[in-house]
Amino acid sequence: MERSKPIQHTSPVKALREMCIECMGGREAGQSYSKLIAECTVQSCPAFKFRFGKNPFHKKQLTDEQKKV
């Protein structure tokens, strides 16, 4: 009996990054994706802060011991 592979879902932040890649010329642009995204200047875009595939509002919580170092 053959099992089907589970569907892998993309996180919302990764989906926004893909949208940015398509907006800046897509996969056929011939440049690296990070360079394409870094060249974006449309700060009024709702996805602008998420364009590198990370949520800027999630910050790492440091303990008091880590803050001292």
Distance bins in CASP14 RR format, pairs under 12 A and 6 or more apart:
PFRMAT RR
TARGET T0000
AUTHOR 0000-0000-0000
RMODE 2
METHOD distances of the structure
MODEL  1
8 14 0 0 0 0 0 1 0 0 0 0 0
9 15 0 0 0 0 1 0 0 0 0 0 0
10 16 0 0 0 0 1 0 0 0 0 0 0
10 17 0 0 0 0 1 0 0 0 0 0 0
10 18 1 0 0 1 0 0 0 0 0 0 0
10 19 0 0 0 0 0 1 0 0 0 0 0
10 53 0 0 0 0 0 1 0 0 0 0 0
11 17 0 0 0 0 1 0 0 0 0 0 0
11 18 0 0 0 0 0 1 0 0 0 0 0
11 50 0 0 0 0 0 1 0 0 0 0 0
11 53 0 0 0 0 1 0 0 0 0 0 0
11 54 0 0 0 0 0 1 0 0 0 0 0
11 55 0 0 0 0 1 0 0 0 0 0 0
11 58 0 0 0 0 0 1 0 0 0 0 0
12 18 0 0 0 0 0 1 0 0 0 0 0
12 19 0 0 0 0 0 1 0 0 0 0 0
12 47 0 0 0 0 0 1 0 0 0 0 0
12 50 0 0 0 0 1 0 0 0 0 0 0
12 53 0 0 0 0 1 0 0 0 0 0 0
12 54 0 0 0 0 0 1 0 0 0 0 0
12 55 0 0 0 0 1 0 0 0 0 0 0
13 19 0 0 0 0 0 1 0 0 0 0 0
13 20 0 0 0 0 0 1 0 0 0 0 0
13 47 0 0 0 0 1 0 0 0 0 0 0
13 49 0 0 0 0 0 1 0 0 0 0 0
13 50 1 0 1 0 0 0 0 0 0 0 0
13 51 0 0 0 0 1 0 0 0 0 0 0
13 52 0 0 0 0 1 0 0 0 0 0 0
13 53 1 0 1 0 0 0 0 0 0 0 0
13 54 1 0 0 1 0 0 0 0 0 0 0
13 55 1 0 1 0 0 0 0 0 0 0 0
13 56 0 0 0 0 1 0 0 0 0 0 0
13 57 0 0 0 0 0 1 0 0 0 0 0
13 58 0 0 0 0 1 0 0 0 0 0 0
14 20 0 0 0 0 0 1 0 0 0 0 0
14 21 0 0 0 0 0 1 0 0 0 0 0
14 47 0 0 0 0 0 1 0 0 0 0 0
14 50 0 0 0 0 1 0 0 0 0 0 0
14 51 0 0 0 0 0 1 0 0 0 0 0
14 52 0 0 0 0 0 1 0 0 0 0 0
14 53 1 0 1 0 0 0 0 0 0 0 0
14 54 0 0 0 0 1 0 0 0 0 0 0
14 55 0 0 0 0 0 1 0 0 0 0 0
15 21 0 0 0 0 0 1 0 0 0 0 0
15 22 0 0 0 0 0 1 0 0 0 0 0
15 47 0 0 0 0 1 0 0 0 0 0 0
15 50 0 0 0 0 1 0 0 0 0 0 0
15 51 0 0 0 0 0 1 0 0 0 0 0
15 53 0 0 0 0 1 0 0 0 0 0 0
16 22 0 0 0 0 0 1 0 0 0 0 0
16 23 0 0 0 0 0 1 0 0 0 0 0
16 37 0 0 0 0 0 1 0 0 0 0 0
16 40 0 0 0 0 0 1 0 0 0 0 0
16 45 0 0 0 0 1 0 0 0 0 0 0
16 46 0 0 0 0 1 0 0 0 0 0 0
16 47 1 0 1 0 0 0 0 0 0 0 0
16 48 0 0 0 0 1 0 0 0 0 0 0
16 49 0 0 0 0 1 0 0 0 0 0 0
16 50 1 0 1 0 0 0 0 0 0 0 0
16 51 1 0 0 1 0 0 0 0 0 0 0
16 52 0 0 0 0 1 0 0 0 0 0 0
16 53 1 0 0 1 0 0 0 0 0 0 0
16 54 0 0 0 0 0 1 0 0 0 0 0
16 55 0 0 0 0 1 0 0 0 0 0 0
16 56 0 0 0 0 0 1 0 0 0 0 0
17 23 0 0 0 0 0 1 0 0 0 0 0
17 24 0 0 0 0 0 1 0 0 0 0 0
17 26 0 0 0 0 0 1 0 0 0 0 0
17 33 0 0 0 0 1 0 0 0 0 0 0
17 34 0 0 0 0 1 0 0 0 0 0 0
17 36 0 0 0 0 0 1 0 0 0 0 0
17 37 1 0 0 1 0 0 0 0 0 0 0
17 40 0 0 0 0 0 1 0 0 0 0 0
17 47 0 0 0 0 1 0 0 0 0 0 0
17 48 0 0 0 0 0 1 0 0 0 0 0
17 49 0 0 0 0 0 1 0 0 0 0 0
17 50 1 0 0 1 0 0 0 0 0 0 0
17 51 1 0 0 1 0 0 0 0 0 0 0
17 52 1 0 0 1 0 0 0 0 0 0 0
17 53 1 0 1 0 0 0 0 0 0 0 0
17 54 0 0 0 0 1 0 0 0 0 0 0
17 55 0 0 0 0 0 1 0 0 0 0 0
18 24 0 0 0 0 0 1 0 0 0 0 0
18 26 0 0 0 0 1 0 0 0 0 0 0
18 27 0 0 0 0 1 0 0 0 0 0 0
18 33 0 0 0 0 1 0 0 0 0 0 0
18 36 0 0 0 0 0 1 0 0 0 0 0
18 37 0 0 0 0 0 1 0 0 0 0 0
18 47 0 0 0 0 0 1 0 0 0 0 0
18 50 0 0 0 0 0 1 0 0 0 0 0
18 51 0 0 0 0 0 1 0 0 0 0 0
18 53 0 0 0 0 1 0 0 0 0 0 0
19 25 0 0 0 0 0 1 0 0 0 0 0
19 26 0 0 0 0 0 1 0 0 0 0 0
19 37 0 0 0 0 0 1 0 0 0 0 0
19 40 0 0 0 0 0 1 0 0 0 0 0
19 42 0 0 0 0 0 1 0 0 0 0 0
19 45 0 0 0 0 1 0 0 0 0 0 0
19 46 0 0 0 0 0 1 0 0 0 0 0
19 47 1 0 1 0 0 0 0 0 0 0 0
19 48 0 0 0 0 0 1 0 0 0 0 0
19 50 0 0 0 0 1 0 0 0 0 0 0
19 51 0 0 0 0 1 0 0 0 0 0 0
19 53 0 0 0 0 0 1 0 0 0 0 0
20 26 0 0 0 0 1 0 0 0 0 0 0
20 33 0 0 0 0 1 0 0 0 0 0 0
20 34 0 0 0 0 0 1 0 0 0 0 0
20 36 1 0 0 1 0 0 0 0 0 0 0
20 37 1 0 1 0 0 0 0 0 0 0 0
20 38 0 0 0 0 0 1 0 0 0 0 0
20 39 0 0 0 0 0 1 0 0 0 0 0
20 40 1 0 0 1 0 0 0 0 0 0 0
20 42 0 0 0 0 1 0 0 0 0 0 0
20 45 0 0 0 0 1 0 0 0 0 0 0
20 46 0 0 0 0 0 1 0 0 0 0 0
20 47 1 0 1 0 0 0 0 0 0 0 0
20 48 0 0 0 0 1 0 0 0 0 0 0
20 49 0 0 0 0 0 1 0 0 0 0 0
20 50 1 0 0 1 0 0 0 0 0 0 0
20 51 1 0 1 0 0 0 0 0 0 0 0
20 52 0 0 0 0 1 0 0 0 0 0 0
20 53 0 0 0 0 1 0 0 0 0 0 0
21 27 1 0 0 1 0 0 0 0 0 0 0
21 28 0 0 0 0 0 1 0 0 0 0 0
21 29 0 0 0 0 1 0 0 0 0 0 0
21 30 0 0 0 0 0 1 0 0 0 0 0
21 31 0 0 0 0 0 1 0 0 0 0 0
21 32 0 0 0 0 0 1 0 0 0 0 0
21 33 1 0 1 0 0 0 0 0 0 0 0
21 34 0 0 0 0 1 0 0 0 0 0 0
21 35 0 0 0 0 0 1 0 0 0 0 0
21 36 1 0 0 1 0 0 0 0 0 0 0
21 37 1 0 0 1 0 0 0 0 0 0 0
21 38 0 0 0 0 0 1 0 0 0 0 0
21 39 0 0 0 0 0 1 0 0 0 0 0
21 40 0 0 0 0 0 1 0 0 0 0 0
21 47 0 0 0 0 0 1 0 0 0 0 0
21 51 0 0 0 0 1 0 0 0 0 0 0
21 52 0 0 0 0 0 1 0 0 0 0 0
21 53 0 0 0 0 0 1 0 0 0 0 0
22 28 0 0 0 0 0 1 0 0 0 0 0
22 29 0 0 0 0 1 0 0 0 0 0 0
22 33 0 0 0 0 0 1 0 0 0 0 0
22 36 0 0 0 0 1 0 0 0 0 0 0
22 37 0 0 0 0 0 1 0 0 0 0 0
22 40 0 0 0 0 0 1 0 0 0 0 0
22 47 0 0 0 0 0 1 0 0 0 0 0
22 51 0 0 0 0 0 1 0 0 0 0 0
23 29 0 0 0 0 0 1 0 0 0 0 0
23 33 0 0 0 0 0 1 0 0 0 0 0
23 36 0 0 0 0 1 0 0 0 0 0 0
23 37 0 0 0 0 1 0 0 0 0 0 0
23 39 0 0 0 0 0 1 0 0 0 0 0
23 40 1 0 0 1 0 0 0 0 0 0 0
23 41 0 0 0 0 0 1 0 0 0 0 0
23 42 0 0 0 0 1 0 0 0 0 0 0
23 45 1 0 0 1 0 0 0 0 0 0 0
23 46 0 0 0 0 0 1 0 0 0 0 0
23 47 0 0 0 0 1 0 0 0 0 0 0
23 48 0 0 0 0 0 1 0 0 0 0 0
23 51 0 0 0 0 1 0 0 0 0 0 0
24 30 0 0 0 0 0 1 0 0 0 0 0
24 31 0 0 0 0 1 0 0 0 0 0 0
24 32 0 0 0 0 0 1 0 0 0 0 0
24 33 0 0 0 0 1 0 0 0 0 0 0
24 34 0 0 0 0 0 1 0 0 0 0 0
24 35 0 0 0 0 1 0 0 0 0 0 0
24 36 1 0 1 0 0 0 0 0 0 0 0
24 37 1 0 0 1 0 0 0 0 0 0 0
24 38 0 0 0 0 1 0 0 0 0 0 0
24 39 1 0 0 1 0 0 0 0 0 0 0
24 40 1 0 1 0 0 0 0 0 0 0 0
24 41 0 0 0 0 0 1 0 0 0 0 0
24 42 0 0 0 0 1 0 0 0 0 0 0
24 45 0 0 0 0 0 1 0 0 0 0 0
24 47 0 0 0 0 0 1 0 0 0 0 0
24 48 0 0 0 0 0 1 0 0 0 0 0
24 51 0 0 0 0 1 0 0 0 0 0 0
25 31 0 0 0 0 1 0 0 0 0 0 0
25 33 0 0 0 0 0 1 0 0 0 0 0
25 35 0 0 0 0 0 1 0 0 0 0 0
25 36 1 0 0 1 0 0 0 0 0 0 0
25 37 0 0 0 0 0 1 0 0 0 0 0
25 39 0 0 0 0 0 1 0 0 0 0 0
25 40 0 0 0 0 0 1 0 0 0 0 0
26 32 0 0 0 0 0 1 0 0 0 0 0
26 33 0 0 0 0 1 0 0 0 0 0 0
26 36 1 0 0 1 0 0 0 0 0 0 0
26 37 0 0 0 0 0 1 0 0 0 0 0
27 33 0 0 0 0 1 0 0 0 0 0 0
27 36 0 0 0 0 1 0 0 0 0 0 0
28 36 0 0 0 0 0 1 0 0 0 0 0
29 35 0 0 0 0 1 0 0 0 0 0 0
29 36 1 0 1 0 0 0 0 0 0 0 0
29 37 0 0 0 0 0 1 0 0 0 0 0
29 39 0 0 0 0 0 1 0 0 0 0 0
30 36 0 0 0 0 1 0 0 0 0 0 0
31 37 0 0 0 0 1 0 0 0 0 0 0
31 38 0 0 0 0 0 1 0 0 0 0 0
31 39 0 0 0 0 1 0 0 0 0 0 0
32 38 0 0 0 0 1 0 0 0 0 0 0
32 39 0 0 0 0 0 1 0 0 0 0 0
33 39 0 0 0 0 0 1 0 0 0 0 0
33 40 0 0 0 0 0 1 0 0 0 0 0
33 51 0 0 0 0 0 1 0 0 0 0 0
33 52 0 0 0 0 1 0 0 0 0 0 0
33 53 0 0 0 0 0 1 0 0 0 0 0
34 40 0 0 0 0 0 1 0 0 0 0 0
34 51 0 0 0 0 1 0 0 0 0 0 0
34 52 1 0 0 1 0 0 0 0 0 0 0
34 53 0 0 0 0 0 1 0 0 0 0 0
35 52 0 0 0 0 0 1 0 0 0 0 0
36 51 0 0 0 0 1 0 0 0 0 0 0
36 52 0 0 0 0 0 1 0 0 0 0 0
37 45 0 0 0 0 0 1 0 0 0 0 0
37 47 0 0 0 0 0 1 0 0 0 0 0
37 48 0 0 0 0 1 0 0 0 0 0 0
37 49 0 0 0 0 0 1 0 0 0 0 0
37 50 0 0 0 0 0 1 0 0 0 0 0
37 51 1 0 1 0 0 0 0 0 0 0 0
37 52 1 0 0 1 0 0 0 0 0 0 0
37 53 0 0 0 0 1 0 0 0 0 0 0
37 54 0 0 0 0 0 1 0 0 0 0 0
38 48 0 0 0 0 0 1 0 0 0 0 0
38 51 0 0 0 0 1 0 0 0 0 0 0
38 52 0 0 0 0 1 0 0 0 0 0 0
39 51 0 0 0 0 0 1 0 0 0 0 0
40 47 0 0 0 0 1 0 0 0 0 0 0
40 48 1 0 0 1 0 0 0 0 0 0 0
40 49 0 0 0 0 0 1 0 0 0 0 0
40 50 0 0 0 0 0 1 0 0 0 0 0
40 51 1 0 0 1 0 0 0 0 0 0 0
40 52 0 0 0 0 0 1 0 0 0 0 0
41 48 0 0 0 0 1 0 0 0 0 0 0
41 51 0 0 0 0 0 1 0 0 0 0 0
42 48 1 0 0 1 0 0 0 0 0 0 0
42 49 0 0 0 0 0 1 0 0 0 0 0
42 51 0 0 0 0 1 0 0 0 0 0 0
43 49 0 0 0 0 1 0 0 0 0 0 0
43 51 0 0 0 0 0 1 0 0 0 0 0
45 51 0 0 0 0 1 0 0 0 0 0 0
47 53 0 0 0 0 1 0 0 0 0 0 0
47 55 0 0 0 0 0 1 0 0 0 0 0
47 56 0 0 0 0 0 1 0 0 0 0 0
48 56 0 0 0 0 1 0 0 0 0 0 0
49 55 0 0 0 0 1 0 0 0 0 0 0
49 56 1 0 1 0 0 0 0 0 0 0 0
49 57 0 0 0 0 1 0 0 0 0 0 0
49 58 0 0 0 0 0 1 0 0 0 0 0
50 56 1 0 0 1 0 0 0 0 0 0 0
50 57 0 0 0 0 1 0 0 0 0 0 0
50 58 0 0 0 0 0 1 0 0 0 0 0
54 60 0 0 0 0 0 1 0 0 0 0 0
60 66 0 0 0 0 1 0 0 0 0 0 0
60 67 0 0 0 0 0 1 0 0 0 0 0
61 67 0 0 0 0 0 1 0 0 0 0 0
62 68 0 0 0 0 1 0 0 0 0 0 0
62 69 0 0 0 0 1 0 0 0 0 0 0
63 69 0 0 0 0 0 1 0 0 0 0 0
END
